[in-house]
Amino acid sequence: MPYLERQGDVFVLYLGSEGQTDSENRFHPDWIDQVHALFDKVEASEGPAALVTTATGKFFSNGLDTDWLFGNLGEMHGYLDKVHSLYTRLLAFPMPTVAAINGHAFGAGAMLATSHDFRVMRADRGFWSLPEVHLGMPFTVGMNALLTNRLSNQVCVQAMTTGHRYPADQAIAAGIVDQAAEADVLLETAVAQAAALAGNRKPNLPIIKRALHAEALAGLAVRTSPENLAFAVG
């Protein structure tokens, strides 16, 4: 399960279990609950602070827990709303956030990275990708709102309709990530960026973020239903 470390003013949230390096970090409902619990812990801190989210091994996150989802199809719409809650939380998080993308970020995991203020991606390996078109899966209203408000229209066309896999250099050119770093300094780079911004943790920061991301947040607030999921397919 995800866990926290702290480096000075920077909280580092690891998406996988401590000591495990091969997890895909998929969004099981219990995993989502644990991430929210860690967000609560970070928010309960006082003084300057920032958040870095990362993982270890091959994956940043492989997205939805499809094994759980296909075994619980009757809970699909509520589950997707629960996934949305992570994006909503990050978009308005009351301190600076940086994703240190250590490996593959696919589907819902790619969207998790995109929900951070800033993104640093491993330079030599790993892809950011939205493979839903290949999997026959729609984007929810909330996911569509997140992506179309965080990325340019043409990048969304390529990413969402072709499932293109972006390595770091292409992700930078597309504006999906802000910079790349070698694997051995990826976390250090992200922590340094976050530390430089930790003093911006002030009461007005979440107000600024909520206004900045108002359209994405409004889309994410739409409850997923058979009707609007079908609309998302169209």
Contacts in CASP RR format, 6 or more apart in sequence:
PFRMAT RR
TARGET T0000
AUTHOR 0000-0000-0000
METHOD contacts of the structure
MODEL  1
MPYLERQGDVFVLYLGSEGQTDSENRFHPDWIDQVHALFDKVEASEGPAA
LVTTATGKFFSNGLDTDWLFGNLGEMHGYLDKVHSLYTRLLAFPMPTVAA
INGHAFGAGAMLATSHDFRVMRADRGFWSLPEVHLGMPFTVGMNALLTNR
LSNQVCVQAMTTGHRYPADQAIAAGIVDQAAEADVLLETAVAQAAALAGN
RKPNLPIIKRALHAEALAGLAVRTSPENLAFAVG
1 16 0 8 1.000
1 17 0 8 1.000
1 30 0 8 1.000
1 31 0 8 1.000
1 34 0 8 1.000
2 13 0 8 1.000
2 14 0 8 1.000
2 15 0 8 1.000
2 16 0 8 1.000
2 17 0 8 1.000
2 25 0 8 1.000
2 31 0 8 1.000
2 34 0 8 1.000
2 35 0 8 1.000
2 38 0 8 1.000
3 13 0 8 1.000
3 14 0 8 1.000
3 16 0 8 1.000
3 17 0 8 1.000
3 18 0 8 1.000
3 38 0 8 1.000
4 11 0 8 1.000
4 12 0 8 1.000
4 13 0 8 1.000
4 14 0 8 1.000
4 38 0 8 1.000
4 41 0 8 1.000
4 42 0 8 1.000
5 11 0 8 1.000
5 12 0 8 1.000
5 14 0 8 1.000
6 12 0 8 1.000
7 191 0 8 1.000
7 195 0 8 1.000
8 195 0 8 1.000
9 47 0 8 1.000
9 48 0 8 1.000
9 49 0 8 1.000
9 50 0 8 1.000
9 195 0 8 1.000
9 198 0 8 1.000
9 199 0 8 1.000
10 49 0 8 1.000
10 50 0 8 1.000
10 51 0 8 1.000
10 52 0 8 1.000
10 191 0 8 1.000
10 194 0 8 1.000
10 195 0 8 1.000
10 198 0 8 1.000
11 42 0 8 1.000
11 45 0 8 1.000
11 49 0 8 1.000
11 50 0 8 1.000
11 51 0 8 1.000
11 52 0 8 1.000
12 52 0 8 1.000
12 53 0 8 1.000
12 54 0 8 1.000
12 187 0 8 1.000
12 191 0 8 1.000
13 35 0 8 1.000
13 38 0 8 1.000
13 39 0 8 1.000
13 42 0 8 1.000
13 51 0 8 1.000
13 52 0 8 1.000
13 53 0 8 1.000
13 54 0 8 1.000
14 54 0 8 1.000
14 55 0 8 1.000
14 56 0 8 1.000
15 23 0 8 1.000
15 25 0 8 1.000
15 35 0 8 1.000
15 53 0 8 1.000
15 54 0 8 1.000
15 55 0 8 1.000
15 60 0 8 1.000
15 61 0 8 1.000
16 23 0 8 1.000
16 25 0 8 1.000
16 55 0 8 1.000
16 56 0 8 1.000
17 23 0 8 1.000
19 56 0 8 1.000
20 56 0 8 1.000
21 56 0 8 1.000
21 57 0 8 1.000
22 57 0 8 1.000
22 58 0 8 1.000
23 55 0 8 1.000
23 59 0 8 1.000
24 59 0 8 1.000
24 61 0 8 1.000
24 62 0 8 1.000
24 63 0 8 1.000
25 31 0 8 1.000
25 55 0 8 1.000
25 59 0 8 1.000
25 60 0 8 1.000
25 61 0 8 1.000
25 62 0 8 1.000
25 63 0 8 1.000
25 109 0 8 1.000
26 61 0 8 1.000
26 62 0 8 1.000
26 63 0 8 1.000
26 64 0 8 1.000
26 65 0 8 1.000
26 66 0 8 1.000
26 67 0 8 1.000
27 61 0 8 1.000
27 63 0 8 1.000
27 64 0 8 1.000
27 65 0 8 1.000
27 83 0 8 1.000
27 86 0 8 1.000
27 108 0 8 1.000
27 109 0 8 1.000
28 65 0 8 1.000
28 68 0 8 1.000
29 65 0 8 1.000
29 68 0 8 1.000
29 79 0 8 1.000
29 82 0 8 1.000
31 65 0 8 1.000
32 82 0 8 1.000
32 83 0 8 1.000
32 85 0 8 1.000
32 86 0 8 1.000
35 86 0 8 1.000
36 85 0 8 1.000
36 86 0 8 1.000
36 89 0 8 1.000
39 89 0 8 1.000
39 93 0 8 1.000
42 49 0 8 1.000
42 51 0 8 1.000
42 95 0 8 1.000
43 93 0 8 1.000
43 94 0 8 1.000
43 95 0 8 1.000
47 201 0 8 1.000
48 198 0 8 1.000
48 199 0 8 1.000
48 201 0 8 1.000
49 95 0 8 1.000
49 198 0 8 1.000
49 201 0 8 1.000
50 95 0 8 1.000
50 96 0 8 1.000
50 97 0 8 1.000
50 98 0 8 1.000
50 194 0 8 1.000
50 195 0 8 1.000
50 197 0 8 1.000
50 198 0 8 1.000
50 199 0 8 1.000
50 201 0 8 1.000
51 93 0 8 1.000
51 95 0 8 1.000
51 96 0 8 1.000
51 97 0 8 1.000
51 98 0 8 1.000
51 194 0 8 1.000
52 97 0 8 1.000
52 98 0 8 1.000
52 99 0 8 1.000
52 100 0 8 1.000
52 187 0 8 1.000
52 190 0 8 1.000
52 191 0 8 1.000
52 194 0 8 1.000
53 97 0 8 1.000
53 98 0 8 1.000
53 99 0 8 1.000
53 100 0 8 1.000
53 112 0 8 1.000
53 113 0 8 1.000
53 116 0 8 1.000
54 60 0 8 1.000
54 99 0 8 1.000
54 100 0 8 1.000
54 101 0 8 1.000
54 102 0 8 1.000
54 186 0 8 1.000
54 187 0 8 1.000
54 190 0 8 1.000
55 61 0 8 1.000
55 102 0 8 1.000
55 103 0 8 1.000
56 102 0 8 1.000
57 102 0 8 1.000
57 103 0 8 1.000
58 103 0 8 1.000
58 104 0 8 1.000
59 103 0 8 1.000
59 104 0 8 1.000
59 105 0 8 1.000
59 106 0 8 1.000
60 99 0 8 1.000
60 101 0 8 1.000
60 102 0 8 1.000
60 103 0 8 1.000
60 104 0 8 1.000
60 105 0 8 1.000
60 109 0 8 1.000
60 112 0 8 1.000
60 113 0 8 1.000
61 105 0 8 1.000
61 106 0 8 1.000
61 108 0 8 1.000
61 109 0 8 1.000
61 110 0 8 1.000
61 112 0 8 1.000
61 113 0 8 1.000
62 104 0 8 1.000
62 106 0 8 1.000
62 107 0 8 1.000
62 109 0 8 1.000
63 106 0 8 1.000
63 107 0 8 1.000
63 108 0 8 1.000
63 109 0 8 1.000
63 110 0 8 1.000
63 112 0 8 1.000
64 83 0 8 1.000
64 107 0 8 1.000
64 108 0 8 1.000
68 79 0 8 1.000
69 76 0 8 1.000
69 79 0 8 1.000
72 79 0 8 1.000
76 224 0 8 1.000
77 223 0 8 1.000
77 224 0 8 1.000
77 225 0 8 1.000
77 226 0 8 1.000
77 229 0 8 1.000
78 223 0 8 1.000
78 224 0 8 1.000
80 140 0 8 1.000
80 224 0 8 1.000
80 229 0 8 1.000
81 223 0 8 1.000
81 224 0 8 1.000
83 108 0 8 1.000
84 140 0 8 1.000
84 142 0 8 1.000
84 143 0 8 1.000
84 220 0 8 1.000
84 224 0 8 1.000
86 112 0 8 1.000
86 115 0 8 1.000
87 111 0 8 1.000
87 112 0 8 1.000
87 115 0 8 1.000
87 142 0 8 1.000
87 146 0 8 1.000
87 216 0 8 1.000
87 220 0 8 1.000
88 217 0 8 1.000
88 220 0 8 1.000
88 221 0 8 1.000
90 97 0 8 1.000
90 112 0 8 1.000
90 115 0 8 1.000
90 116 0 8 1.000
91 115 0 8 1.000
91 146 0 8 1.000
91 209 0 8 1.000
91 210 0 8 1.000
91 213 0 8 1.000
91 216 0 8 1.000
91 217 0 8 1.000
91 220 0 8 1.000
92 206 0 8 1.000
92 209 0 8 1.000
92 210 0 8 1.000
92 213 0 8 1.000
92 217 0 8 1.000
93 206 0 8 1.000
93 209 0 8 1.000
94 201 0 8 1.000
94 203 0 8 1.000
94 205 0 8 1.000
94 206 0 8 1.000
95 198 0 8 1.000
95 200 0 8 1.000
95 201 0 8 1.000
95 205 0 8 1.000
96 117 0 8 1.000
96 118 0 8 1.000
96 194 0 8 1.000
96 197 0 8 1.000
96 198 0 8 1.000
96 200 0 8 1.000
96 201 0 8 1.000
96 205 0 8 1.000
97 116 0 8 1.000
97 117 0 8 1.000
97 118 0 8 1.000
97 194 0 8 1.000
98 116 0 8 1.000
98 117 0 8 1.000
98 118 0 8 1.000
98 119 0 8 1.000
98 120 0 8 1.000
98 190 0 8 1.000
98 191 0 8 1.000
98 193 0 8 1.000
98 194 0 8 1.000
99 112 0 8 1.000
99 113 0 8 1.000
99 116 0 8 1.000
99 118 0 8 1.000
99 119 0 8 1.000
99 120 0 8 1.000
99 190 0 8 1.000
100 120 0 8 1.000
100 186 0 8 1.000
100 187 0 8 1.000
100 189 0 8 1.000
100 190 0 8 1.000
100 191 0 8 1.000
101 113 0 8 1.000
101 119 0 8 1.000
101 120 0 8 1.000
101 121 0 8 1.000
101 122 0 8 1.000
101 126 0 8 1.000
101 128 0 8 1.000
101 177 0 8 1.000
101 186 0 8 1.000
102 122 0 8 1.000
102 183 0 8 1.000
102 186 0 8 1.000
102 187 0 8 1.000
103 122 0 8 1.000
103 125 0 8 1.000
103 126 0 8 1.000
103 127 0 8 1.000
104 126 0 8 1.000
104 127 0 8 1.000
104 129 0 8 1.000
105 112 0 8 1.000
105 113 0 8 1.000
105 126 0 8 1.000
105 127 0 8 1.000
105 128 0 8 1.000
105 129 0 8 1.000
106 127 0 8 1.000
106 129 0 8 1.000
106 130 0 8 1.000
106 131 0 8 1.000
107 129 0 8 1.000
107 130 0 8 1.000
107 131 0 8 1.000
107 132 0 8 1.000
108 143 0 8 1.000
110 128 0 8 1.000
110 129 0 8 1.000
110 130 0 8 1.000
111 130 0 8 1.000
111 143 0 8 1.000
111 146 0 8 1.000
111 147 0 8 1.000
113 119 0 8 1.000
113 128 0 8 1.000
113 177 0 8 1.000
114 146 0 8 1.000
114 147 0 8 1.000
114 150 0 8 1.000
114 151 0 8 1.000
114 176 0 8 1.000
115 146 0 8 1.000
115 150 0 8 1.000
117 209 0 8 1.000
118 178 0 8 1.000
118 193 0 8 1.000
119 176 0 8 1.000
119 177 0 8 1.000
119 178 0 8 1.000
120 177 0 8 1.000
120 178 0 8 1.000
120 179 0 8 1.000
120 180 0 8 1.000
120 181 0 8 1.000
120 186 0 8 1.000
120 189 0 8 1.000
120 190 0 8 1.000
120 193 0 8 1.000
121 128 0 8 1.000
121 168 0 8 1.000
121 171 0 8 1.000
121 172 0 8 1.000
121 177 0 8 1.000
121 179 0 8 1.000
121 180 0 8 1.000
121 181 0 8 1.000
122 168 0 8 1.000
122 180 0 8 1.000
122 181 0 8 1.000
122 182 0 8 1.000
122 183 0 8 1.000
122 186 0 8 1.000
123 168 0 8 1.000
123 169 0 8 1.000
123 180 0 8 1.000
123 181 0 8 1.000
123 182 0 8 1.000
123 183 0 8 1.000
124 168 0 8 1.000
124 182 0 8 1.000
124 183 0 8 1.000
125 183 0 8 1.000
126 167 0 8 1.000
126 168 0 8 1.000
127 165 0 8 1.000
127 166 0 8 1.000
127 167 0 8 1.000
128 165 0 8 1.000
128 166 0 8 1.000
128 171 0 8 1.000
128 176 0 8 1.000
128 177 0 8 1.000
129 159 0 8 1.000
129 163 0 8 1.000
129 164 0 8 1.000
129 165 0 8 1.000
129 166 0 8 1.000
130 147 0 8 1.000
130 159 0 8 1.000
130 160 0 8 1.000
130 163 0 8 1.000
131 163 0 8 1.000
132 138 0 8 1.000
132 139 0 8 1.000
132 160 0 8 1.000
132 163 0 8 1.000
133 160 0 8 1.000
133 161 0 8 1.000
133 162 0 8 1.000
133 163 0 8 1.000
134 163 0 8 1.000
138 229 0 8 1.000
138 230 0 8 1.000
138 232 0 8 1.000
138 233 0 8 1.000
138 234 0 8 1.000
139 147 0 8 1.000
139 160 0 8 1.000
139 232 0 8 1.000
140 224 0 8 1.000
140 228 0 8 1.000
140 229 0 8 1.000
140 232 0 8 1.000
141 219 0 8 1.000
141 222 0 8 1.000
141 224 0 8 1.000
141 228 0 8 1.000
141 229 0 8 1.000
141 231 0 8 1.000
141 232 0 8 1.000
142 216 0 8 1.000
142 219 0 8 1.000
142 220 0 8 1.000
142 222 0 8 1.000
142 224 0 8 1.000
143 232 0 8 1.000
144 219 0 8 1.000
144 232 0 8 1.000
145 215 0 8 1.000
145 216 0 8 1.000
145 218 0 8 1.000
145 219 0 8 1.000
145 220 0 8 1.000
145 222 0 8 1.000
146 216 0 8 1.000
146 219 0 8 1.000
146 220 0 8 1.000
147 156 0 8 1.000
147 159 0 8 1.000
147 160 0 8 1.000
148 156 0 8 1.000
149 213 0 8 1.000
149 215 0 8 1.000
149 216 0 8 1.000
150 216 0 8 1.000
151 159 0 8 1.000
151 174 0 8 1.000
151 175 0 8 1.000
151 176 0 8 1.000
152 174 0 8 1.000
152 175 0 8 1.000
155 174 0 8 1.000
155 175 0 8 1.000
155 176 0 8 1.000
158 164 0 8 1.000
158 174 0 8 1.000
159 166 0 8 1.000
159 174 0 8 1.000
159 176 0 8 1.000
166 174 0 8 1.000
166 176 0 8 1.000
168 177 0 8 1.000
168 180 0 8 1.000
169 180 0 8 1.000
171 177 0 8 1.000
172 178 0 8 1.000
172 179 0 8 1.000
172 180 0 8 1.000
179 189 0 8 1.000
181 188 0 8 1.000
181 189 0 8 1.000
181 190 0 8 1.000
210 217 0 8 1.000
222 228 0 8 1.000
END
